[in-house]
Amino acid sequence: MVSGFIQKRLFSFAVLMMAANALMGQFYLTGEDPSGVKWSKIESGNYRLVYPDGADSLAMRYVNLLEHYRPYVMAGLKASPKPIPVILHPFTTRSNGMVTWAPKRMELYTTPPANGGYPQNWDEQLAIHESRHVGQMSLFTKGIYKPLGWLLGEQITGLGIGVYTSKWLLEGDAVVAETELTESGRGRSASFLEYYRASLLNGEYRNWSRWRFGSNKYYTPDHYALGYVLISAGRAKSGSYTYTGDLMECYVRRFYNPDVKNYAHEKLTGMSLKDLARESFRYHAAFWKEDFASRGEYDTAHQMVGKRSRYFTQFISSVPLNKDTLVSVRRAYDRPSELVMLGTDPLFLQQHPKGFRNLRAFSSSAGRMDVAGQKVYYIETVGDIRWGMAAYNDLFSYDLKSGKIERLTRKKSYNDPSVNATADSLAVVEYPCFGGSRAVVLDMEGNELFALSAPHGGQLREVEWGGGGLYALAITGEGMGVYHIDLKNGGASWRQVLGSGYRNISNLGVDGNLIYFDSDVSGVNNIYSYNVATQQLETIANAPFAALNPQIAGGRLFYSSLDLDGYYPVFAPYATSAYKDLQKQEYRDTTGRIKVYVEDGVLKSNYRYPVAQMLSNQAKEWFKSVNSTEGSGVAPLYADTLEQAVRYTPKPYRKGGHLFRIHSWAPLYYNVDNIMQSSYDKWYDAVSLGATIYSQNTQGTAVSMLGYSYRKGFHAAHASFEYRGWMPLFKVEAHFNNEHRMMCKVLVAGDLKSPQVEQTSDPLFELKVRSYLPLYFNSRGWQRGFLPQLLWKYDNHKFYSTKSGVYRSRNQLNYALQYYQMRPVATAAIFPRWGFNVTVSGAISPGGAENFGSIYALNTYFYLPGIDVKQGLRLSAAYQYQYADGKNYFLENIIAMPRGFETRYAPNYFKVSADYAVPVNFKGADLGFLGYYKRLQIIPFADYAEFKDDNVVVTMKSFGTDLLVDGYVFKIGVPVSIGIRYARTNDPQNRNHVALLFSASMF
């Protein structure tokens, strides 16, 4: 029988994890915009937009889209949210958005994605998706949450969302909304569900937990895809357009039911959540199995990789050097991104039996590449060194001969480089930060020569040289299309050569009169060519699961083919544009029931995404019924184009006048920072009796807290303020009366010192002021950072000075300079394969007199590869010197003690350590109620340290092992590492040391 103490511990742990899971998505800082930016605002009926000066047109577009789509987006949820602030972030090239509720706000990263998006304007998709999240969260302001909101503020909405919903539900429902309310959306994108399709058609039916929590070894689609599978099937099973709204309404009404998720799903579908998950995959698999046999004869191609990894691997962005050689970016679960060379030549294969060789570490953000001579050109996303909401897409080159990487542009927003036939210029797509897109032609050094506006004011996606000018992929109000402009003969405008409506085209290439590309027009990504002169279409790769990134060289077609192991490069013979096997084309047109054809210059197919179509039909029927109700006032679907846009009046937005925005409070004291850090050992520092008020400004640059706590008879006050809007960050933190202050005195009798400590009845006052400057230089496949910081600490504990005859309070100034450089950690690994860190730090005690001296430390560690690619070695060395001559007290150690030892002090302290990480990755261990676990960490270690005081040297030695499991305890959605440490020491008083280890990944 589990003891009451253990039961309480387990309950406290579960509550803390659920609270942390909820809080991490609410008390959340996304990063800062550059400090010199001035801001404006506009207000509509339901939105208050805050945006940088100069982005008026962009802001007007977004506020009109948000207002336009609002009634459609909220209908399925039966929601009517109150007005919400919206912040536009146009300075980052990362395309995204988010909604959170403490404080409640929507943040939109407005730069469109150049790769991996949809054939519809990014701003429309973003407005729909993020608005859906607003509606979802607003449901948790109703029912019991309304009075709880009076008691706790906006945080109760986040707590309700975090405890009762899941990421897959929120994101899957938002994807459903973007799919059903438009002709596009991820539900009509083959790549979105292609791995599920491949898995189920190969008979790989994983259980619910494996699809939900994933594996460090085998690929698992994200919670967007998982949620779409379940929500769409739930809609089909229930027949209800308001399915998600009904689910959440049940969560809100029956908040007291610990099994409310199963109750709600059973009420609406007749199945528990676990059974619904199983049926959802069967529902989708039935469609996939039916059409699998309708696609004609599948191609066979020659594999370029001989021995495959046991871990999921992708070869992407491939570009041919000749008919035998490719350069590609390899991404894998067992190692971070690398640039590799693949070959089919017998000599190359003899030297490299795997079929490829590694060239160098490479950026994971690198997109399409092109080649000129011995140089590979590509775009890499480079974050600003300080501002989290500023990032750039710059042009780089890699010299295959010298191995040197050169950055050719700085602080640009370029995408998709294409080298012309004479190798004297490149064309790129540019997304100016305040909206629009251009085709920009550069010289080979990255200097701009001229630029061209996008066709019909649309969004350019790709550019490619050919036909005496440029071909381009662009998205307009009519969907996606391929356009051409004749630069050789002075063409003044773009003309469309092939449309695709709302079906995706990507990875455009040119071969004479042929353009070739991959497209999901048939419901599966495959490769097509189109003769712009004869208007003939041919399917040139018909893969069973997906074929992407076509490249033609030397009579061969290279592409990446999907299977359960990943995306692997293959090749097949291919006739050039001068020779076409029309009989082959005719054969392909008549084999399967699914047809792909060109009609009136538009790429079409008789394939319809059946699940997406079901969702849209439900939506249309719903709005049809609503519109038949008198006074409904809801326009008919689809409303993909704006009616007359409303012009709002911009006003200045003063940052200084908006530093404080109180959003949450509680009749208890809690420290969000401690909860985020999972400081379970000192849970009373995180939560106790009292009261708390939290404030955070809309832009996330100023965070404040006021608190009162009562613990062990102490009435304490707490306050903190952090400002992140300047180059250096500042944080002030104060605590009053956490405990009584002490009066400390050292009595000296000859060589003997006798400390005396007297506890007073006076309150203790503690003050910390911290300033630090985080600078990041991540690029070329390496993570680099330089972090100088200062910390001043003051408390009113009193220390007696015999020289002055008075008691003095304690001041301490800590400082540190840290530099690190390392490769990213692979999914299946524990340590990075390569890296190092150097930290110089110290502390002084101003006014310390004979009580306190100073301390200086140097700490270094290095990461090196292990025997296996996933294993790693960490070697550490540290030295600390403490000036304590004539001083009464030591300052706190900067360098940690050897494992297994209690704290010890000496003027000289030297330590070396070695750790060897061995990950054992599982397919996924489902232990029912106890949790789901993905990996076992085995980390043997050894420490050696010397403490030297005068001529006395104390040696400390320990060795042992950390043994941890990574996973989800009780299947709560917070990934944790939990385990034990055993250390064998040379301390006669503590030979065997055992400790519990725990950490949680909050983000």
N, C-alpha and C positions, 0 to 999 in steps of 0.2 A: 504494500500500500504506500502511495506517495505521501510523504509527510506534509503537514500543513505548511511548514517553512518552504519546502520545494514548490508546493502548489502556488504559494504567494509569489515566489520568485518567477515561476513560469508565467503566471498571470501578469505580473508587472512587466516582464519582458515583452509579452504579446501586446500589451497596451502601449508600451513605449514604441515598439516597432510600427504599430498601426498609426500612432500619432506622428512619428517621424515620417512615415510614408505619406501621410496627408500634408504635413507641414512642408516637406521638401518641394512639393509642387506649388506652394502658395507663397511662403516667405522666401521668395526666389528672385535673385538679381541676375539679369541676363547679360549685363555689360553696359558700358558707358559710351555715349557718343562723344566726339572730340569736344574739348572744353570751350573752344573759341566759337562754337556754333551759336547763333542767335535763333530764337524760336518764335513761331506764330501759332495762332489757334483759330479754328472755326468751329461753330456750334450749329448742329442741326437738331431736329426733334429728338433723336435717339442717340446721337454720338457727339462727343467733344474731341475733335482731332487736334493733336499737338504735333507740329512738324517743323523742320528747319526753314528759316527764311529762304525764299527763292523757290520753294517747292509748292507754290500755290496751285498750279495746274494739277500736279500729282495729288495733292490733298483734295481738290475739288472732285477729281475722278473717283477717289476712294470713298469719299463721304456720299457721293451720289450712288455708287455701287452698293454700299452698305445699306443705305436707306431703301434702294430699289429691291434688293433681294430679301430684306428683312421679313416681310410677311410670308414669303414662300418657305424660308429656312425655318421659321418658328412654328409653322403650321403643324408639322408632324410631331412636334414636341408638346403642342398645346401650351406654348410659353409666350409670355409677354414681358421681356426684361425691361428694367428701368434703364435710363441712359447710362452709358459707360464711356470712360475715356479711351481714346485710341492714340497710340504713339506710332509715328512713321519713322522707320530707320532706313534712310536711302543710301547711307555711306558704306554699307557692307555688301559684298557680292554673294553672301550666303543667302539663299532664298528660303524663307520660312515664315512662321507666324506663331503666336502663342496667346492664350487667354489664361489669366490667373485671377485670383479673387482676394488676395490680401496684400496690398490693396487691389480691388478689382480693376482690371484694365485689359485691353487688347493691344498687342504689339505686332506690327506688320513690317517684315523685311522686304522691301518693295522691289529689289532687283530681280528680274525674272531668271529662272534657271535656263541656261543654254543647253544643258543636256539632261535627259531624264524627266522632262516635264510632260505636259499634255498638249494636244493640238488645239488649245484654246488660250485666250489671253490669261496671263498669270494673275492679273489683278482681279478678274472675275472669279477664278477658282479660289483665290485666297480669301476674298470677301465672303464667299459662301461657306467655306470650310471653317474659318475662325468664327463667323457669326453663329454657326451651329454650336460651337463650344460655349458661346455666351448663353444661348438658349438652354443648353444642358445644365450649366451651373446655376442659372437663375431658378431652376426648379427646386434647388436646395436652399431657397430663401422663403419657401412656402411651408405650410403645415407647422410642425414642431420647430422648424428652423427659424420661423419668424420671431417668436418670443426668445428663442435662444440667441438670435441676432441682437436683440436688445441687451442681452446679458453678455455676449461674447464678441459682438461686432462681426466684421466680414469673414473672420477666420472660420466661423462655424460652417460657412458654405464650403470652404476648402476641406475642412475636416469631414463633413458629410460625403463630399465627392470622393475623398481619399479612402474612407472606410467602406462605403457601400458600392462604389463603382470600381472599374478597372480601366487601365489605359486602352485595352482592346475594345471595350465598350464605347468609350468616348471617341476614340479615333476612328473606329470602324463605322460608327454612326455618322461621323462627319464626312467620311468617304462616301457613304451611301447618299448623303445629301448632295454632295457635289456631282454624283453620278446621275441621280434621278432628276435633278433640276436643270441639267444641261445636256447637250449632245455629246459631251466628253466625260471627263472625270476618270479617276483611277479604275473604276469598275468597268470602263471600256478601254482599258489599256492592257494588252496581253502580258506585258512584262510584270504587271502588278501581282498576278496570281500564277505566273508560269512555273514556279518551283512547286507549288501545291499540285498543279496539273501533272508535272513530271513525276512527282512522288506517288500520287494516287494511281496514275496509269501504270506505274511500275509495281503496284501492290504494296507500297509503303504506307500503311495506315498507322500512324503513331497515336498514342493515347493523348487525352486532353492535356495533361501536365507537360508532356514533351512538346506539344505544339505551343503551349503557352510560355514555358520557361526556357525552352531551347537547349542547346548543347554547345560546348566549346570545341566539338569535334565535327559535328554535322550541321549543315546550314539549316536555319529555321527562319522563315519569313517573319517580318516584324509585326508589332501589334496593330498596325494599320490594316495589313492584309488579313490577319487572324480575325480582327473585329468585323471586317467586311464580310468574311465568309459566314460568321455566326449571325450577324444582324440581318444580312440579306436572306439567309435561310429562315430565320425567325419571322421575318416579314412574310415569306412565302407560306410557312406553316400556319401562322396566325391569321393570315389574310388581312392584317390590319396595317393601314398606313401610319397609324399613330403608335406603332409597336414600341419604339424606344421611349416615347413619352409616357406610355402606359407602364413600362417597366420602371422608369424612374419615379413615377407617381406612386407606384407600389412601394418602392424603397423608402420614399419619404413618409408615406402614411403608416407603414409597418416597420418603423425604425427599431422598434423594440424586439423584433423577431431576429434572432441570430442567424437563422437560415433563410432570410428574406430573399436572397438571390434565387435559390431553388424554388421557393414559394412563388415568386413572381413569374419565373419562366414556366413553371408547371401550370399556373393560372392561364397564361396566354397561349402556350403551345402544347400543354399536356405532357411536357417532358422536363426533367431536371436539367440543370445547366450542363452536367456531364453528358447526359443522353442527347441533349440538343447539339452539343459539339460533335458528337459522333454522327448524328444524323445530318448535320450541316455539311460535313465533308462528303458524306454519301450523296447528298443532294447535288453538290457541285460536280462530284465525280461522274454522276449519271450523265450530265450534259457532255462532259469531256470524253467519256467513253463512246458516246453516240457519234460524236463528230470525228473521233480519231480515225475511224475507218472511212471517213468521207473526204480525205485529203489526198487521195491518189497515192502514187508510189513515192515513198520517202527516199531521199538521196543517201548514198553512202559516200563517205569522204575519207581521205587519208589522215590519220592522227599524226600530229607533229610532236607530241610528248609521249615518250616511250614508257617510263615508269611513273605512275601517278602517285601523288601524296594520298595518305589515308585521311587527310584533312581537307575540308572544302577549299577549293582553289579557283581563282578566276584569272584568265589572261585577257586583258582588255586593252583598248587603244592601240591595237597592233598596226604597224606600218611596214610594208615590204622594202627591203634594200635592193633585192633582185628576186629572181624566180625561186631561189633556194633559201632565202634568209629573211626573217622577220625580226623587228624589234618590238617588244611588247612590255606592258606593265603587268607584273605578276602580284596578285594579292591573295593571301592565303591565311587560314586560321592559325597555322603553325609558324608563320613568319610575317613581318610587316612588308609593306610595298617595296618592290625592287624592280629595276629596269633589267630586262633579260633579253638575250638574243637567242632565237630559235632557228634551227637549220634542218634542211632535208638532204644536204650533200653527204655522201657516205663518209668522207673524211671527217666532217663535223660530227656526225653521229658516232663515229669510232672514238673520237676524243671526248664526246659528251653523250653518253648512252641514254641519259634522260631526255635528250632532244633539245636541251637549252642550257645556257650558261648565264650566270649572274654577272651583270655589268657593274651595278652599284646600287646603293640605297636610293630610293626615289620617293617623290611625294605621292601620297595617297589621293591628292586632289587633282592630279594631272589628268586632263581630258584627252581629246583627239590629238594625234601627233602627225607631223609631216616631215619629210626628209629632203634635204638638198645637199648632195655630195656626202661628206662625212658628218654632217650635222643633223641632229634631230631637233625639231622645233615643237614646243608645246606650251600650254598655259598652265600656270600653277596659282592656286589661291594662297595668298600671303596675308596673314593678319597684320594689322597695325601693331607696332611694338608696344603700345600702351592701351589703346582704346578698343574694347571688346566689340563695339558696334561699328568698327571700321575695318574693312578687309578689301583686298585688291586682287584682281586677276591679271597677272603680268606675264609677258612673253619671255620665255627662257630658251636657251639652246644648249644641247649636249653634244660635245665633240666625241665621236666614236673612237677616234684615233688617240687623242690625248686624255680622254676621260674627264675633261673640264666642263663644268656647267657655268654658263654666263647668263646673268639677268639683263635682258635687253631693254625693258621698260620698267617704270616705277609708278606706283599708285594709279594704275589704269584699271579699266573694267573690260578687258578683252576676252574673247573666246574663239575657239575653233580656228587655229591658224592654217592657212593653205598657201603653199609655195607655188609660184607660177612656173611655166615650162622653162624659162630662161634662168631661173633661180636668182633673179635680181630684185624680187619684191615678194611680199607676203600680203595676204588679205586676212583680216580678222573681223569678227563681229564685236561691236562696242555697245555697252549699255550705259549711257550717261546716268549719273546718280539721280537726277531729277526727272527721269522718264525718257521714253523713246529708245530707238536703236539706230545704229549706223553700220555700214560696211566701210571699214577703214583700210586703206592700202598703205603699207609701210615698206621702207627699204630694209635690207637685211640686217641693219643695225638697230631696227626698232623705231626709226624716225618716221613720223607721219608724212605721207606724200599728198594724199587727198582722201576725201570721204564721200560716201553716197548715202542718202537717206533711205530708209526702209520702204519697200513697196506699200503704197496706200496707207502710210503711217503705221504699219503693223510692227510686229516683233520679229526681227531676224533671229534665226537659230543657227544657221551654218552658211558658210560661203565656200565656193570651190571654183578654181579657174577652169575655163573651157569655152569653146565656141567663140573665140575672139573677145571674150570678156569674162564676166562672173556669173555663175549660177548661185542661187541662194534659196535656202529654205526659210519661209516666213509664215507667221501666223497673222491673219487679218480677221475681220468680222465674219468672213465666210469660212473660216477654218484654216487649214494648212495648205501650202502650195509650194511648188518649185518655180522660181522666177529666173529670168535671164536678162542681163543688160549687155549690150554690144559696145564695148569700150574701143575696139579697134576701128569701127566705122562711125564713132561719135554718137552712139545711141544716147538719147536723152532721158529715157525712162525704162523702168522694168516692164517686162511682159511675162505673163504667166505661161509656162510651157506644160505644167501638169498640176492639177489640183488634187487634193485628197479629202476635202471636207474636214470632218472631225475624226479622221483616222491618222495615226501618227506615221511620219516618215522621218528617218534619221540616218546619219552616217552616209551622207551624199558623196558620190564619186563620179568622175567623168572619164569616158574612154571614147574619144572621137565624137560621133553623133549620139552616143549612148550616155545616158545618166543611169547610175545604178545606186541602190539604196536598200536599207531594210525597212520593213513596214509591218504593222500588225493589222493591216486591212482585212485579213482573212481570219482574225482571231488568234493567230499565232505569229510571232515575229519570224519573217522569212525574207529572202533576198530577191529583188526584182531588178530588171533592166528595162529601160524605156528609150526607144529610138525617137529622138525629137524630130527627125526628118520624116520618118514613115509613120510615126505615132503607133508603133507596135510595142506591145508589152510582153515580157517573158519572165517566167519564174526561173531564176537561175540557181536557187538553193531552196529545197523543200525539206526542211528538217522536222523531225517528229515533235521536238519540244521548243526549240528556238534557234535561230541563226542570226547573228548580229555582226556588225563591223566588217562589211565586205571590203576587200582590197584586191585589185587585179594587177598582176605582174607576170610577165614572161609566159603568157598562156595558161596561167593558173589563177583560180579564184581562191583567195584565203578568207576565212571567216572564223568566228568563235561560235562553237556549238554547245548548247546546254544539255547536260545530263545530271544525274544525282550527285556526281562528284564536283560539279562546278561548270564554269565556262572554259572549254579547252579549244585551242586553235587547231583547225583542220584545213586541208586544201583539196581541190578537185580540178581536173582539167577544164579549161574554159576557152572557147573560141573568141577571138578579139572582135572588135566592131566591124572588121572587114568581112568576117565569115560568120554567118548565123545559120544554125540548124533549125529551119522553120518547121520541119517535121517534128522535132522535139517539142517545139512550142505547141504545136497542134495536139501532140500526144498528152501534154500536161493539161491542156484545156478540157480534155474529155475524160480524164480518169476519175476524178472525184466529183462529189455533189457540190462541194464548195468551190465557187468560181471567183476568180479575180480578173478584172477587165478594166479597160478604159472606155468611158462613154462621155462624149462631149468634152473631152480633155480633162476628165476627172477620174482618178483612180477609185474603183468601186469594188464591192464584193457582195455576194448574196448572203454572207455571214452576218448574223446579228448576235450580239452578246445576250444570251437568253435571260440571264439573271438581271442584268442591267435593264433590259427591256421590261421585265416584270416589275421592277421598281418604278420605272418611269410610268408604266401603265397604271400602277396603283396611285401615283401622284396625280396623274391626269384625271383619273376618276374622282379622286378626292376633291380636287379643285373644281371639277365640273359640278359636283354636288354642292360644294360651298357656294359657287357662283349662282346656283339656282335658288339659293336662299336670299330672300329679300334683304337688301342693305348690306350684303357681305363686303362689297368694295374691294375684292381681291381680283387682280387682273388674271387673265388666262395664261397657263403655261404654254409653250416656253416663252419666257421674256428674257432672251439672251442679249438683247440690245436695249440700251437705255432710251427711255423717252427723253423729252426735253430736259436737259440737265439743269438743276437749280444752282444758281450762283450765290454762294454765301460770302459774307464780308469777313476777310481776315482781320485779326486783331493781334497786337503784340502779346507774347507770352513771356513774362518776366520770371526767370529761374529763381531769383532771390525771393520773390513773393510767394513761391510755391515750395519752400523747403519742407514744410510740415503738412502731412496729410494723415490724420489719425484714422486708422482703419479697423483696429482690433483692440479689445480689452478683455479682462477676465477677473473674476473675484478670487483669483489665486495668483501666486507668483510663479512665473516660468521663464526660463532663459532659452530662447530659441537657438542661440549659438551652441549651447551645450546639448540640446536635443539633436541638432543637426550633426554634432560630432559624436553622437551616441555615447555620451559620457555616463554609462550605466553604473560604473563604480561609484560615482558621486551623484546619484539620481536626485538627491535632495538639493543639489545646486541647480538642477533643471526645473524641478517642480516642488513647491511647498505652499503652505497657507499664505494668503496675502492678496495682492491685487497688482495688475499690470496693465499698462497702456502702450501700444505700439504705433509708430508712425513711419510711413515711407512715402516719399514724394513720387509722383507719377512717373518720372523719368528714372527712378531707381538709383539716384545719386546721393540721397540723404536718408539715413535710417536712424530712428530714435526710439528710445525705450525709457519709460519711467515705471518703477516698481516698488512695491512694499511687500516684505515677507515677514513671516513669524515662524521661527524655528528654535526649539529648545529654550524658550523664554526670551529670545532676542527679537525685538521689533526693529527691522532693518529697512533702510531705504536704498534703492538702486537706480542708477541712471546711466545711459550711454548714448553717444551720438557719433555716427560715422558719416564722413563725407567723401564721396568717390568721384566728384566732378572735376577735380584738378589733377595735374600730372601725378604728384604724390597723393596717396590716400591718407586720411587722418581718422583716428578713432580715439574718443575720450570715454573712459569708463570709470564710474565712481560707485563705491559701496560704503554705507554708513551703518555701523552697529551690527555687523555680522557676528561679532563676538566682542569681548572686552579687550582693551589694549593692555600690553604688557610693559612693565618697567624692568629693564635688563641692566645688570651691573656685574662687573668682573672684579673680584677681590684678589689682590696680588700679595702673596707672602713668599718672598724670595723668588725661587723659580717656579713656584706653584701658582696656578691660576684657578680660581674657584668661581664659576658663574652662578649668579643669583637671579632668579626670575620671579617677579612679583606680579600677580594678576590684579589689576585695578578694577574698579567699577565703572570706569570711563569707557565710552564707546570707541571702537576701532574705526578709523577712517582710512579707506584705501582709494588710491587714485592711480590710474594708468593712462598714459598718453602715448599713442603709437602712430608713427608715420612710416610709410614704406612706398617704394616705387617699383612695381612689378613691370619689368620690361621683357618682352618675348620676341625672339628672333627665329621663329620656326620656319624652316624652308628646306628644300632639297632632300626631304625625307628624314630630317633631324629636328628634334625638339631642343630649343636652346632658351635659356632664361638667365637674366641678371636681376637680382633682387637686393638692393640696399635697404636697410631698415634701421629705425631708431625706436627704442622703447624706454620711456621714463616711468619709473614706479616710485610712488611715495606712500608711506603709511605712517601713522602716528604712534606706533610702538616706540618707546623711549629707550635710548641706550646711553649709559652714563659715560661721560668723558672725564677722566681723572685730571687731564691737563687743564681743562677749562672749568672743571667742577660743576658742570651742568649736564642735564639730560638733553639729548638731541633726537629729533625724529630721523627716520631713515629715508634717504634718497638713493636711488640707483638708476644709472643710465646704461642700458644695454645697446649694443650696436652690432651689426652683422653685414657682411658682404658675401653674397652667394652667387656662384655661377655654375650652371649645369648644362650638359650637352649629352643627349642620348637618343637612341632610336626608340620609336614607339614600341610598346609592349604588345606582342602578338596575342590574339584572343586565347590561344591555348597555352601560352607561357605565363610565367610569374615575374621574371625579371626581363628587362630589355637585353638584347644580345650584346650591344655595345653601349658604353656611356661612361660618364664620370661626373663627379660633383666636387667642387672646392668651396668651402665656407670658412671665412675668416671672421671671428667674432670676439666679443669681449664685453666687459662691464666695469664701470667705475662707480664709486660711491661718493659723490660730492658732499663735503662736510662730514665725512665719516670719521675724521680724526684718527684716534688709535683703535677705533672699533672695526672699521672695514677698510680693505685695501682695494685691489683691482685684480681682474682676471682676464686672460687672453687665451684664445684657442684656435687651432687649425684642425679642420675636419675634412677628410677626403675619402671618397670611395670610388671604385671602378667596377663596371660590369663587363664580364667577358663571356664568350660562348661556352656552353657546356659540351658534354660528349654527344648528346642528342640535341637536335635543333631547338627543341622546346625547353631544354634545361639551361641553367645559367649559373655563373659564379659571381659572387660579389665579394670583393676584397676591400677592407676598410682600414684606415689608419688615422689616428687622431692624437694630438698632443695639446695639453693644457698647462699653462703656468699661472699660478696664483701668487701675487705679491702679498705676503702676509707677515712680513717681518715687523715685529712690534705691534701686530694687530690682535685684537681680542677674538674676532670672529672670521670665519671663512665666508665668502660669498657662495651662492649655490653653484654647483657644478654645471658647466655648459655641456660637457661630454657625458653621455649616458654611462652607467656602470656596466661592467661585464655581466652577462646574463646569469642570474642566480645569486647575485651579491647585493647586500644592503649598501646604502650610500656611505661613502668614505671620503675624507678630505685630506689633501696634502698639497704643498706648493707645486710639486711636479707630478703630472699624471700623463701616462702614455698608454695607448691601447691599440691593439690590432685585432681584426676579426676576419673570419671567412665564413661565408654562407653559400651553400650549394642548393639550388632549388630544383626539385624534381616534381613536375606536375603529372598526375595520373588523371586523364580526362575520360569522363564517362559519356556514354550515349545519353544518359539521363537516368538517375536512380530515383524512382518514385516510391517514397516510404509512407505513403498515405498521409495520415494526420501529422506525422512527424516532419514532413517537408519533402522537398525535391532538391536533389543535389547533383552538381555538374562536375565537380572535380575534387580530388584529394591532393592536398599540398604536403609534400615531405621535404622539409628544409633542415638538413643537418648543419650544425654550426660549431664553431670553436672560437673562443675569446681568450686573449692574453693581455694582461694589464700590469703595469708597475706604478706604485705610488712611492714617491721618494720625498722624505722630509729630513733635511740635513743629510746624515749618512745612513739613515735607516731606509731600507727598501722593502716594501711589502709587495709580494707577487700574487696576483689573482689569476687563476686559470679555470676555465669551464668549457665543457663541450656537451652537446646534446642534440635534440631534434625538436623542431616545431612540427606538429601534426594538425592540419586543419582540413575542414571540408568547406567547399564553396557551394552556396545554394540559397534556398528560400525556406527558412524555418517556419513550420506550421503553414507553409505556402502563402505567407504574407508577401506582398509584392515588393519587398526590400531585399536586394541581394546582400547576403552576409557571408563572412568567413568566421568560423567558430571552431575552436579546438583547444589543444593543450600544448604546453611547453615543458619538456623535461631537460634539466641541466644537471650535470655532474660537476661538482666544484672541488677545489682543493681546500675549502674552508672546513675545518674539523667540526664546527658548530652547525654546518648546513651542507652536508655532502650532497644531498639529493634535494633538488628544488623543482617543484611542480607549480605551474601557473596556468590559469585559464586565459585563453586568447579570444578576442572578439573584435570585429570591425564590421561596419556597414557602409555600403556605397549609397550615399544619399542622392547622387546625381549621375 
